[in-house]
Amino acid sequence: SRTHAQVHETRSHTRSSAEEEGKIGKGKQKAENGGRDGEQQQASKNKKAKVEGENRDANGKPAVDVAVEFEEFCKATRQHLSINEMRRILEANEQDPSGSDDAVVPRCQDMMFYGPLEKCPVCRNQVDCSGSNYLCRGAYSEWSTCIYTTTDARRRDQPLMIPEGIGDETVKEWIKKQESRIYPRRELTSSNKPFAGLVISLSGRLSRTHQTWREEIEKHGGKVSNNIIGANCLVVSPAERERGGSSRVAEAMERNIAVVSENWLIDSIQKQQAQPLDAYDVVSDLIPEGRGIPWDKMDPNEEALESLTAELKLYGKRCVYKDSMLQEQGGFIFEKDGILYNCAFSLCDLGRGINEYCVLQLIQVPEKNVHLYYKKGRVGDDPKADERVEEWNNVDDALKEFVRLFKEVTGNEFETWEREKKFQKMPLKFYPIDMDDGIDVRRGGLSARQLGVAAAHCKLEPLVAKFMKVLCSQEIYRYAMMEMGYDCPDLPVGTVTDLHLERCEEELLNFREDIKKAPDSSDKANVLWLDFTNKWFTLMHSVRPFIMKNFQELAVHVAAGLECIRDINVASRLVGDMSGATVDDPLSDRYGRLGCSVAPLDKESDDHKMILKYLETTYEPIKVGDVTYGVSVENIFAVESGAGPSYEEVKKLPNKILLWCGTRSSSLIRHLQKGLLPSVCQIPAPGYMFGKAIVCSDASAEAARYGFTAVDRPDGFLLLAVVSLGEQITEMSTAPDQDTKELEEEKVSVKGLGRKKPDGSQHFKWVDDVKVPCGRLFASEHTDRPLEYNEYAVYDPRQVCMRFVVAVKYEEQNVVMGEE
């Protein structure tokens, strides 16, 4: 341009004029500047020297030169040292010589050049350099691969030990040279380039401009292309997916190029690692054959829908696995000497990204030979599962193969497990899920098509029949399992044995004791959490396991999960198989098995009016996102369970109070049949902070939290129990500092003080001197405490009598319906 030419010409003219003036001009300029140029030059030299000093190793060499020297050294070692010699050198320097050749070579090169690495401070196994960090390759326990990582691993400052007879003259000369120097510090490569080597194409209106995303992608190591050809993926906006896809989307689909949401970019940058493209795929359902995305890589909402509608493939010890296709031929589980040859296994090791199941069965087909069925894979990833069905002419040979595979999969003997239930977990080996000889209620309960017919043929009072229909349907149990992520269709978690549940509870209690002794922020504590996570999600297989890191997660996903699965197992045994005809009134039969009387209250009765008032005054709307939910009462049932103490017994006790108890719908059968039971353990989180106690509240809002399921399933239940608090009540506003065993042994009632409490002026006495803490909720003096509402903990089940079941419906508040 003209402007550019003028500037260039002016600069040239100025330089020529200065040259013509010669030394005089320069001397004059120097004098006028008062020596400022000299000062600037000296400062520049000092800065350069400082930077070079910072990037030099202990031997005075620049870091760049050290990296080049290491690269040349690596080439030389491959020429002058054999793999076996490298293993011997590693062993001589107390480093791990095991593993593949690809693991041994870089480990030996790193050690010889930069010095021997100290052992992992967590598990005392080998630490290796990946180039961007140092990570442990060992195992913390038989359940867990160690996940210790650091960017500054410690090395031993000691001479390199080389066994005799190793290396030619070149190696010996290098070793001698090394003796006079200090080990250099290894500079790690940057790990913030998640898109390194990837070509990304952008399409549509994204949350940021394409130019902004281009800069972000290039900053993190990737390239942006305007063409689909040659791209690794196409990033699109949700709007394009809703429109059915643009021409660029269609072209990407034709070329089998991943089409992903913008969240893939965001999450990859945040986690500093390119996330799996399949997990962010937005067009798989537009492709006729689909892409077979594994469930654990799906969006959680999509995965939940898949698992909720999936048919159970294994639902008990006598169940023939669905995918074998042998049940259709009349196949049944082979049995010999009281042993059913049907095993299901689980393995979770999040340190290595493993979450797998395995099924092993011997199936007898009538008038045919015995078949051996074997399947191993990740949940929801059937296309990649290892699966086979083999027919055996000789039963003894089939039994031997079954036993061999059991040992291969678990590292244990089959007979020892089946006969004595003795089992030792082996590293990276599966653990058996101990199935009960029954049928999972998610399969045996009433299906959607049976519900109306079952109620129509029921001889019970209509409201009680409707109540039993809900408790015997598959739906509430499927939803409960789905919400917790324990709904893998390949493993029968809903029908495990009591022994399996006891092992799970034992692991929880052991972990609770171990974590008390570990500092909160230490590597030891982190590994304890990881190790327990792997144990738990191996024993209770989940479609979406995660590393737990705090007590709130432990309470919600483990303690509450264990209680819910325990309750569903009780329901499975009571409901049994209702898949057949319903004209013989199976609902009345199951009601008889409950051992509990259930009678609807007259809506005009004083008890019904009292309960409505108690609920309305102590309720606060539940907020989910930006939506709040109120509650309305459908029906109220008076109950008398034969398992716990009767009302006649409890009403004779002192200091009685009517309190709310929260429950999942899936737990109600257990409550009715077994009575209210204490929590499984003490965890410093609401509901569990007072230990093994039956926990109730004087606020229906607290109970409603547990009864609330989801926005598309508005029905739930609340319980009301008469509780005797005894003569001595201990008030606490925080979790107990000491162990709760003393409270549990002395059976002293505890009142946990919440941030809100009901207005005491509205409390009143019900029948038999039972106090009803009715009243509008208002802020208490304990505004900074963990409990939102008051909690009452009772340690003796004989002090609690369940009295009413309140069937409620959660309703969205302030809904404005649009005009049509």
C-alpha positions in Angstrom: 0.0 0.0 0.0 1.0 3.6 -0.3 1.2 4.1 3.4 3.4 1.1 3.8 5.7 2.4 1.0 6.1 5.8 2.6 7.0 4.3 6.0 9.5 2.0 4.4 11.0 4.9 2.4 11.3 7.1 5.5 13.0 4.4 7.5 15.5 3.8 4.7 16.3 7.5 4.4 16.8 7.9 8.1 19.3 5.0 8.2 21.3 6.4 5.2 21.5 9.8 6.8 22.9 8.3 10.0 25.4 6.3 8.1 26.7 9.4 6.3 27.2 11.3 9.6 29.6 8.5 10.6 31.3 8.4 14.0 30.6 12.0 14.8 26.9 11.5 14.7 27.1 8.4 16.7 29.3 10.0 19.4 26.9 12.9 19.6 23.9 10.6 19.9 25.6 8.7 22.7 26.5 11.8 24.6 22.9 13.1 24.3 21.5 9.8 25.6 23.7 10.1 28.6 24.8 6.5 28.2 21.3 5.1 28.3 22.0 2.7 25.5 24.9 1.2 27.4 22.7 0.7 30.4 20.0 -1.0 28.4 22.5 -3.3 26.7 24.0 -4.3 30.0 20.5 -4.9 31.5 19.7 -7.0 28.4 22.9 -9.1 28.9 22.1 -9.6 32.6 18.5 -10.7 31.7 19.8 -13.1 29.0 22.3 -14.6 31.4 19.6 -15.0 34.1 17.3 -16.9 31.7 20.1 -19.1 30.4 21.0 -19.8 34.0 17.5 -20.8 34.9 17.4 -23.2 31.9 20.7 -24.9 32.7 21.1 -28.2 34.6 23.3 -28.9 37.5 26.3 -29.5 35.2 25.9 -26.0 33.6 24.4 -27.3 30.3 21.3 -25.6 28.7 18.1 -27.7 29.1 17.8 -27.8 25.3 21.2 -29.4 24.9 20.5 -31.9 27.7 17.3 -33.0 25.8 19.3 -33.4 22.6 21.9 -35.4 24.4 19.3 -37.7 26.0 17.8 -38.3 22.5 21.2 -39.3 21.2 21.8 -41.5 24.3 18.6 -43.3 23.7 19.6 -44.2 20.1 23.0 -45.4 21.4 21.5 -47.6 24.1 19.3 -49.4 21.5 22.5 -50.1 19.5 24.8 -51.2 22.3 22.5 -52.8 24.9 20.2 -55.8 24.6 16.8 -56.0 26.3 18.1 -58.6 28.6 21.1 -56.4 29.6 18.7 -53.5 30.3 16.7 -55.7 32.6 19.9 -56.7 34.5 20.9 -53.0 34.8 17.4 -52.1 36.2 17.5 -55.0 38.7 21.1 -54.0 39.9 19.8 -50.5 40.6 16.6 -51.7 42.5 14.3 -50.8 39.6 11.6 -53.0 38.2 12.9 -55.2 35.4 9.6 -56.8 34.6 7.1 -55.9 31.9 7.2 -55.8 28.1 10.2 -54.7 26.1 8.4 -51.5 25.3 8.2 -50.8 29.0 11.7 -51.9 29.9 13.6 -49.9 27.3 12.4 -46.3 28.2 12.6 -47.1 31.9 16.2 -48.2 31.6 17.1 -45.2 29.4 15.5 -42.8 31.8 17.3 -44.3 34.8 20.8 -44.5 33.2 20.7 -40.8 32.1 18.7 -39.0 34.8 19.2 -41.3 37.8 17.2 -44.1 39.6 13.7 -43.1 40.6 12.5 -43.5 44.2 9.7 -46.0 44.7 6.1 -44.8 44.7 5.4 -43.1 48.1 1.9 -44.7 48.2 2.3 -48.3 47.2 6.2 -48.7 47.0 6.1 -49.9 43.4 7.8 -48.7 40.3 7.4 -45.1 39.2 7.9 -44.5 35.4 8.2 -41.3 33.3 5.5 -40.9 30.6 7.2 -37.8 29.2 4.6 -35.4 30.6 4.5 -36.7 34.2 5.6 -39.5 36.5 3.1 -42.2 37.3 3.1 -45.4 39.3 2.7 -48.7 37.4 2.0 -50.8 40.5 -1.1 -51.9 42.5 -2.2 -50.6 45.8 -4.1 -53.8 46.6 -5.6 -56.7 44.9 -8.6 -54.4 44.1 -6.8 -51.3 42.8 -4.1 -50.2 40.4 -2.2 -47.3 42.0 -3.0 -43.9 40.4 -0.2 -41.9 42.0 1.1 -39.2 39.6 3.5 -36.3 40.0 5.5 -33.9 37.9 8.5 -33.8 40.2 9.5 -37.4 41.2 12.4 -37.9 43.6 15.5 -39.7 42.3 18.3 -41.3 44.2 21.7 -39.5 44.1 24.0 -42.5 43.8 26.3 -43.9 41.2 24.9 -46.2 38.6 25.5 -49.9 39.2 26.4 -51.9 36.1 26.6 -55.7 36.4 29.8 -57.3 35.2 29.9 -58.5 31.6 27.4 -55.9 30.3 28.1 -53.4 27.5 30.8 -52.9 24.9 33.5 -50.2 25.0 31.1 -47.5 24.0 28.9 -48.2 27.0 31.8 -48.5 29.4 33.2 -45.2 28.1 29.9 -43.4 28.7 29.5 -44.9 32.2 33.0 -43.7 33.1 32.2 -40.2 31.8 29.0 -40.1 33.9 30.9 -40.7 37.1 32.2 -37.2 37.0 28.9 -35.4 36.6 25.7 -34.8 38.4 22.5 -36.3 37.2 20.6 -33.7 35.1 17.0 -32.8 35.9 14.5 -34.1 33.4 12.3 -31.4 31.8 8.8 -32.8 31.2 6.9 -31.9 28.0 3.7 -29.8 28.4 0.5 -31.8 29.1 -1.9 -29.1 28.2 -2.2 -30.0 24.5 -5.4 -32.2 24.4 -5.9 -31.7 20.7 -2.3 -32.5 19.6 -2.4 -34.3 16.2 -6.2 -33.7 15.8 -7.8 -31.8 12.9 -11.2 -30.4 13.9 -13.9 -28.9 11.7 -16.6 -26.4 13.0 -20.1 -26.0 11.8 -23.1 -23.9 12.8 -23.7 -21.3 15.4 -21.7 -22.3 18.5 -21.6 -20.6 21.9 -18.4 -18.9 20.8 -17.4 -17.6 17.4 -15.5 -19.9 15.1 -12.5 -17.6 15.3 -12.5 -17.8 19.1 -12.7 -21.6 18.9 -9.9 -21.7 16.3 -7.6 -19.8 18.6 -8.5 -22.1 21.6 -8.0 -25.3 19.5 -4.7 -24.1 18.1 -3.6 -23.0 21.6 -4.2 -26.5 22.8 -2.3 -28.3 20.0 -5.0 -28.9 17.4 -5.8 -27.6 13.9 -9.0 -26.2 12.5 -10.0 -27.1 8.9 -12.8 -25.7 6.8 -13.1 -29.0 5.0 -14.6 -32.3 6.3 -12.1 -34.3 4.3 -9.1 -35.1 6.6 -10.9 -34.0 9.8 -11.1 -36.2 12.9 -14.4 -34.8 13.9 -17.0 -32.1 13.2 -18.2 -29.9 16.0 -21.8 -28.7 15.6 -24.4 -26.8 17.6 -27.5 -28.5 19.1 -29.7 -26.5 16.7 -28.2 -28.4 13.7 -29.0 -31.7 15.3 -32.6 -30.6 15.9 -33.0 -29.5 12.3 -31.8 -33.0 11.2 -28.3 -31.9 10.3 -26.8 -29.6 7.6 -25.1 -30.7 4.4 -21.8 -30.8 6.3 -23.3 -33.1 8.9 -24.5 -35.3 6.1 -21.1 -35.4 4.5 -19.4 -36.2 7.8 -21.9 -39.1 8.3 -21.2 -40.4 4.8 -17.5 -40.4 5.5 -17.9 -41.9 9.0 -16.4 -38.9 10.7 -17.6 -38.3 14.2 -20.1 -35.5 14.7 -19.9 -34.2 18.3 -21.4 -31.5 20.4 -19.5 -28.4 21.6 -19.1 -29.9 25.0 -16.4 -32.2 23.6 -14.2 -29.1 23.2 -15.0 -27.7 26.6 -14.5 -30.9 28.5 -11.3 -31.9 26.7 -9.8 -28.5 27.5 -11.0 -28.6 31.1 -9.6 -32.2 31.7 -6.5 -31.5 29.6 -7.1 -34.7 27.6 -9.1 -35.4 24.4 -12.3 -37.0 25.6 -13.8 -40.0 23.7 -15.7 -38.8 20.6 -18.4 -41.4 21.0 -19.4 -39.9 24.4 -20.4 -36.6 22.6 -21.9 -38.1 19.4 -25.0 -36.3 18.4 -26.1 -38.2 15.2 -25.8 -41.9 16.0 -29.6 -42.4 15.9 -29.7 -40.8 12.4 -27.6 -43.7 11.1 -29.7 -46.8 10.3 -27.3 -49.3 11.8 -26.3 -47.1 14.7 -22.8 -46.9 16.1 -23.2 -49.1 19.1 -22.0 -46.5 21.6 -21.1 -48.1 25.0 -23.4 -46.9 27.8 -20.6 -45.5 29.9 -19.7 -43.2 27.0 -23.2 -41.9 26.4 -24.8 -38.8 27.8 -26.1 -39.8 31.3 -29.7 -39.0 30.3 -29.5 -41.2 27.2 -27.7 -44.0 29.1 -30.5 -43.9 31.8 -33.2 -44.3 29.2 -31.3 -47.2 27.6 -30.8 -49.0 30.9 -34.4 -48.3 32.1 -35.9 -49.9 29.0 -33.4 -52.7 28.7 -34.6 -56.3 29.3 -32.9 -58.1 32.2 -30.6 -60.7 30.7 -29.8 -62.4 34.0 -32.2 -62.3 37.0 -31.4 -65.2 39.3 -29.3 -68.3 40.0 -31.6 -70.5 37.8 -31.9 -68.0 35.0 -30.5 -68.9 31.5 -28.7 -65.8 30.2 -30.9 -64.2 27.5 -28.2 -63.7 24.9 -27.5 -67.5 24.8 -30.8 -68.0 23.0 -31.1 -71.4 24.7 -33.9 -70.5 27.0 -36.2 -70.4 23.9 -35.3 -74.0 23.3 -36.3 -75.0 26.9 -32.8 -74.7 28.2 -32.2 -74.7 32.0 -29.2 -74.3 34.3 -27.3 -77.6 34.7 -27.3 -78.8 38.3 -25.2 -81.5 39.9 -24.7 -82.5 43.6 -26.7 -79.5 44.7 -24.5 -77.0 42.7 -26.1 -74.8 40.0 -23.5 -74.1 37.3 -24.3 -70.5 36.8 -21.8 -67.7 37.8 -21.8 -63.9 37.2 -18.6 -61.9 37.9 -17.7 -58.2 38.2 -14.4 -56.3 37.9 -13.9 -52.5 38.5 -10.5 -50.9 38.5 -10.8 -47.2 37.7 -7.1 -46.8 37.8 -6.9 -48.7 34.6 -10.3 -47.7 33.3 -11.8 -51.2 33.7 -15.5 -51.8 34.5 -16.5 -55.2 33.2 -18.8 -58.1 33.8 -18.6 -61.8 33.0 -21.2 -64.6 32.7 -20.4 -68.3 32.8 -23.1 -71.0 32.5 -23.7 -74.7 31.8 -27.1 -75.0 30.1 -28.9 -78.3 29.6 -31.2 -78.3 26.5 -33.8 -81.0 26.5 -33.0 -84.0 24.2 -29.7 -82.3 23.3 -26.2 -82.0 24.8 -25.1 -79.6 27.6 -23.9 -76.2 26.4 -21.3 -74.0 27.9 -22.0 -70.2 27.6 -19.3 -67.6 28.2 -19.5 -63.8 27.9 -17.2 -61.0 29.0 -17.4 -57.3 28.2 -18.2 -53.8 29.3 -21.8 -53.0 30.2 -23.7 -51.6 27.3 -21.0 -52.5 24.8 -22.2 -55.9 23.4 -20.6 -55.5 19.9 -17.1 -55.7 21.6 -18.0 -58.4 24.1 -16.1 -61.7 24.0 -19.0 -64.3 23.7 -19.3 -67.9 22.8 -21.7 -70.9 23.1 -20.1 -74.4 22.9 -22.0 -77.7 22.8 -20.3 -80.6 24.6 -21.0 -84.3 23.9 -19.4 -85.3 27.2 -20.8 -83.8 30.4 -17.6 -84.4 32.5 -15.5 -82.6 29.9 -18.0 -79.7 30.0 -17.7 -79.6 33.8 -13.9 -79.5 33.6 -14.0 -76.7 31.1 -16.4 -74.7 33.3 -14.1 -75.2 36.4 -11.1 -74.2 34.3 -12.7 -71.0 33.1 -13.8 -70.1 36.6 -10.2 -70.3 37.8 -9.0 -68.4 34.8 -11.5 -65.6 35.4 -11.1 -65.4 39.2 -7.9 -67.1 40.2 -9.9 -69.3 42.7 -11.2 -72.8 42.8 -14.9 -73.3 41.8 -15.7 -75.9 44.4 -14.3 -73.9 47.3 -16.5 -70.9 46.3 -19.7 -72.9 45.7 -19.4 -75.2 48.7 -17.9 -72.9 51.3 -18.2 -69.4 49.9 -14.5 -68.9 50.4 -12.9 -66.5 48.0 -9.7 -64.5 47.7 -9.7 -61.5 45.4 -6.8 -61.6 42.9 -5.2 -58.6 41.1 -7.1 -57.7 37.9 -9.3 -60.8 38.3 -13.1 -60.9 38.6 -15.1 -61.3 41.8 -18.3 -63.4 41.8 -21.7 -61.9 42.4 -23.4 -64.3 44.8 -26.8 -64.8 43.2 -29.9 -66.0 45.2 -32.1 -68.8 44.0 -35.0 -66.5 43.2 -36.1 -64.0 40.6 -35.3 -60.2 40.5 -38.5 -58.2 41.1 -37.6 -56.1 38.0 -38.4 -59.3 36.0 -40.8 -61.1 38.3 -42.9 -58.1 39.2 -46.0 -57.0 37.4 -45.4 -55.6 33.9 -47.2 -52.6 32.6 -49.7 -54.8 30.6 -50.6 -56.8 33.8 -51.3 -54.0 36.2 -54.9 -53.3 35.3 -55.9 -56.9 35.0 -54.2 -57.8 38.4 -56.2 -55.0 40.2 -59.4 -56.0 38.5 -59.2 -59.6 39.8 -58.1 -58.6 43.3 -60.4 -59.3 46.2 -58.8 -56.7 48.5 -60.4 -53.4 49.3 -59.9 -51.3 46.0 -57.6 -48.7 47.6 -55.5 -51.4 49.2 -55.4 -53.3 45.9 -54.2 -50.2 44.1 -51.5 -49.8 46.9 -50.4 -53.4 46.4 -50.4 -53.0 42.6 -47.8 -50.2 42.9 -45.6 -52.3 45.3 -45.7 -55.4 43.1 -45.0 -53.6 39.8 -41.6 -53.7 38.1 -41.5 -49.9 37.5 -40.6 -48.5 40.9 -37.7 -51.0 41.3 -36.4 -50.3 37.8 -36.4 -46.6 38.4 -34.7 -47.0 41.8 -31.9 -49.0 40.3 -31.5 -46.6 37.4 -31.3 -43.6 39.6 -28.4 -45.2 41.5 -26.7 -46.6 38.4 -26.9 -50.2 39.7 -29.2 -51.3 36.8 -26.8 -53.3 34.7 -29.0 -55.8 32.8 -26.2 -58.4 32.8 -25.8 -58.7 36.6 -28.7 -59.6 39.0 -28.0 -57.0 41.8 -31.7 -57.1 42.7 -31.4 -60.8 43.8 -28.0 -61.2 45.5 -27.8 -63.4 48.6 -27.8 -62.0 52.2 -24.2 -63.2 52.4 -23.2 -60.9 49.5 -25.0 -58.0 51.2 -23.2 -58.8 54.4 -19.8 -58.6 52.6 -20.7 -55.3 51.1 -21.7 -53.9 54.5 -18.5 -55.3 56.0 -16.4 -53.5 53.4 -18.2 -50.3 54.1 -17.7 -50.6 57.8 -14.0 -51.4 57.4 -13.5 -48.5 55.1 -15.2 -46.2 57.6 -12.7 -47.2 60.2 -9.7 -46.9 57.8 -10.6 -43.5 56.6 -10.8 -42.1 60.2 -7.1 -42.8 60.6 -6.0 -41.2 57.4 -5.2 -37.4 56.9 -7.9 -35.8 54.8 -5.5 -34.4 52.0 -2.8 -37.1 51.9 -2.0 -39.4 49.1 -2.8 -42.2 51.5 -6.3 -40.9 51.9 -6.8 -40.5 48.2 -5.7 -44.1 47.6 -8.0 -45.4 50.3 -10.9 -43.7 48.6 -9.9 -45.2 45.3 -9.4 -48.7 46.7 -12.8 -48.6 48.4 -14.4 -47.3 45.2 -13.0 -50.2 43.2 -14.1 -52.7 45.9 -17.6 -51.3 46.0 -18.2 -51.1 42.3 -16.9 -54.6 41.9 -19.2 -55.9 44.6 -22.1 -53.7 43.4 -21.6 -53.4 39.7 -22.5 -50.0 38.3 -23.1 -48.8 34.8 -21.3 -45.5 35.6 -18.8 -45.9 38.4 -16.7 -42.9 39.6 -14.0 -42.3 42.2 -15.7 -41.2 45.4 -13.9 -38.4 47.3 -16.1 -37.3 50.2 -18.5 -38.5 52.9 -21.6 -37.0 51.1 -20.9 -39.3 48.1 -20.3 -42.2 50.4 -23.7 -41.6 52.1 -25.7 -41.1 48.9 -24.1 -43.7 46.6 -22.9 -46.4 49.0 -24.8 -46.4 52.3 -28.2 -45.4 50.8 -27.4 -47.6 47.8 -26.8 -50.6 50.0 -30.0 -50.1 51.9 -32.0 -49.7 48.7 -30.6 -52.8 47.1 -31.2 -54.7 50.4 -34.8 -53.6 50.3 -35.2 -54.5 46.7 -33.9 -58.0 47.5 -36.6 -58.3 50.2 -39.2 -57.2 47.6 -37.8 -59.8 45.1 -38.3 -62.6 47.5 -41.8 -61.5 48.5 -43.1 -60.7 44.9 -41.4 -63.7 43.3 -42.6 -64.5 39.7 -45.8 -62.8 38.7 -45.2 -63.0 35.0 -48.0 -65.6 34.5 -51.8 -65.2 34.6 -53.2 -62.8 37.2 -56.7 -64.2 37.4 -55.8 -66.2 40.5 -55.4 -62.9 42.4 -51.6 -62.7 43.0 -52.0 -59.3 44.8 -54.0 -60.8 47.6 -51.5 -63.6 47.9 -48.6 -61.1 48.3 -50.6 -59.0 50.7 -50.9 -62.1 52.9 -47.1 -62.6 52.8 -46.5 -59.0 54.0 -47.6 -59.8 57.6 -48.9 -56.3 57.9 -52.4 -54.9 57.9 -53.1 -51.9 55.6 -56.3 -50.0 55.9 -57.3 -46.7 54.2 -58.3 -43.8 56.4 -61.6 -42.2 56.0 -60.9 -38.7 54.5 -63.4 -37.2 57.0 -61.8 -38.8 60.0 -59.9 -36.8 62.7 -56.7 -38.8 62.0 -56.8 -37.9 58.3 -57.4 -34.2 59.0 -54.6 -34.2 61.6 -52.1 -35.7 59.2 -53.0 -33.3 56.5 -52.4 -30.4 58.8 -49.1 -31.8 60.1 -47.9 -32.3 56.5 -49.0 -28.9 55.2 -47.5 -26.9 58.0 -44.1 -28.6 58.0 -43.7 -28.9 54.2 -41.5 -26.7 52.0 -41.4 -27.1 48.2 -38.7 -29.2 46.7 -36.5 -27.3 44.1 -35.1 -29.2 41.1 -33.2 -26.7 38.9 -35.4 -23.7 38.4 -38.6 -25.7 39.1 -40.3 -26.1 42.6 -42.6 -29.0 43.5 -45.4 -29.0 46.0 -47.1 -32.1 47.3 -50.7 -33.2 47.5 -52.1 -36.2 49.5 -53.7 -39.0 47.4 -54.5 -41.5 50.2 -53.5 -42.2 53.8 -53.2 -45.8 55.1 -53.1 -46.9 58.7 -50.6 -49.8 59.0 -49.7 -52.3 61.7 -46.6 -54.4 61.0 -46.2 -57.8 62.6 -42.4 -57.4 62.6 -41.8 -54.4 64.9 -43.4 -53.5 68.2 -47.1 -53.0 68.1 -48.7 -49.6 68.8 -50.1 -51.0 72.0 -46.5 -51.7 73.2 -45.1 -48.3 72.2 -47.9 -46.2 73.6 -46.9 -47.4 77.1 -43.4 -45.9 76.7 -42.5 -42.3 77.8 -42.0 -39.2 75.7 -43.8 -40.3 72.6 -43.8 -38.2 69.4 -45.2 -38.6 65.9 -42.4 -38.2 63.3 -41.9 -38.3 59.6 -39.7 -40.9 57.9 -38.5 -40.7 54.3 -38.5 -43.7 52.1 -38.1 -44.7 48.5 -41.2 -46.5 47.0 -38.9 -49.4 46.3 -38.1 -49.8 50.1 -41.7 -49.8 51.3 -42.2 -53.6 51.1 -39.2 -54.1 53.4 -40.5 -51.5 55.9 -43.9 -53.2 56.0 -42.6 -56.7 56.3 -39.5 -56.1 58.5 -40.3 -52.9 60.3 -38.1 -49.8 60.4 -34.4 -50.7 60.8 -31.3 -48.7 61.7 -28.9 -47.1 59.2 -26.0 -49.3 58.2 -23.2 -47.1 59.7 -22.1 -43.7 60.9 -21.1 -41.2 58.2 -20.7 -37.4 58.8 -23.6 -36.6 56.5 -27.3 -35.9 57.1 -29.2 -39.1 57.7 -26.1 -41.0 58.9 -24.2 -38.7 61.2 -25.7 -40.2 64.4 -24.7 -43.8 63.5 -26.7 -47.0 63.4 -30.0 -45.4 64.2 -33.6 -45.1 63.0 -33.7 -41.5 61.8 -36.9 -39.4 61.6 -37.8 -35.7 61.4 -40.5 -33.3 62.6 -40.6 -31.8 59.1 -42.5 -33.5 56.3 -40.2 -31.5 53.9 -37.2 -33.7 55.1 -39.1 -36.9 54.4 -40.4 -35.6 51.1 -36.8 -35.4 49.8 -36.4 -39.1 50.1 -39.8 -39.8 48.7 -39.3 -37.6 45.7 -38.2 -39.5 42.6 -38.2 -37.6 39.4 -40.3 -35.0 37.6 -41.9 -37.6 35.3 -42.8 -39.9 38.2 -44.8 -37.8 40.6 -46.0 -40.5 42.9 -44.3 -41.3 46.2 -44.8 -42.3 49.9 -44.1 -40.7 53.3 -44.2 -42.6 56.5 -45.4 -41.5 60.0 -44.1 -43.4 63.0 -44.8 -43.1 66.7 -41.4 -42.8 68.4 -40.6 -43.0 72.1 -37.6 -40.8 72.8 -37.2 -42.2 76.3 -36.3 -40.3 79.5 -32.9 -39.1 78.2 -32.5 -37.0 75.0 -29.1 -35.7 73.8 -29.3 -32.6 71.7 -26.6 -32.0 69.0 -26.2 -29.5 66.3 -23.2 -31.2 64.5 -22.0 -34.7 64.0 -20.7 -36.3 67.2 -17.0 -35.8 67.8 -16.6 -39.2 69.3 -17.6 -42.6 68.0 -21.3 -43.3 68.0 -20.9 -46.8 69.5 -21.5 -45.4 73.0 -24.8 -43.8 71.9 -25.8 -47.1 70.1 -25.0 -49.2 73.2 -26.7 -46.9 75.7 -29.6 -46.4 73.3 -29.9 -42.7 74.2 -32.1 -40.8 71.8 -30.5 -37.9 69.9 -32.1 -34.8 68.6 -30.1 -33.2 65.8 -30.9 -29.5 65.7 -31.5 -28.1 62.2 -31.4 -24.7 60.7 -35.2 -24.7 60.6 -37.8 -25.9 63.1 -41.6 -26.0 63.4 -43.3 -23.3 65.5 -43.6 -24.8 69.0 -46.8 -22.8 69.8 -48.7 -24.9 67.2 -47.6 -28.3 68.7 -50.4 -30.4 70.2 -51.2 -33.8 71.7 -52.8 -36.6 69.7 -54.3 -39.8 71.2 -52.5 -41.7 74.0 -50.4 -38.6 74.9 -48.5 -38.7 71.6 -47.0 -35.3 70.8 -47.4 -33.9 67.2 -44.8 -31.2 66.5 -47.0 -29.4 64.0 -46.2 -25.8 63.1 -44.9 -23.5 60.4 -41.2 -23.8 59.8 -39.0 -20.9 60.6 -35.3 -20.2 61.1 -33.7 -21.6 64.3 -30.7 -20.2 66.1 -28.5 -22.9 64.4 -28.3 -21.2 61.1 -24.8 -22.5 60.2 -25.3 -26.2 61.0 -25.3 -29.1 58.5 -28.9 -30.2 59.1 -31.6 -28.2 57.5 -34.4 -29.7 59.6 -34.4 -31.4 63.0 -33.5 -35.1 63.0 -34.4 -37.6 65.7 -32.1 -40.7 66.1 -33.4 -43.7 68.0 -31.1 -46.7 68.5 -33.6 -49.3 69.8 -36.2 -50.5 67.2 -38.5 -51.4 70.0 -39.1 -47.7 70.6 -40.5 -47.1 67.0 -43.8 -48.2 65.6 -44.7 -47.3 62.0 -48.3 -46.0 62.1 -49.3 -44.4 58.8 -48.3 -44.5 55.1 -49.1 -41.3 53.2 -49.4 -41.7 49.4 -48.5 -38.3 47.8 -48.1 -36.7 44.4 -45.5 -34.2 43.7 -46.8 -31.3 41.6 -44.9 -28.5 39.8 -45.8 -25.2 41.2 -46.6 -21.9 39.4 -47.2 -23.6 36.1 -48.7 -21.4 33.4 -50.3 -23.4 30.7 -50.0 -22.0 27.2 -53.1 -21.3 25.1 -53.7 -23.6 22.1 
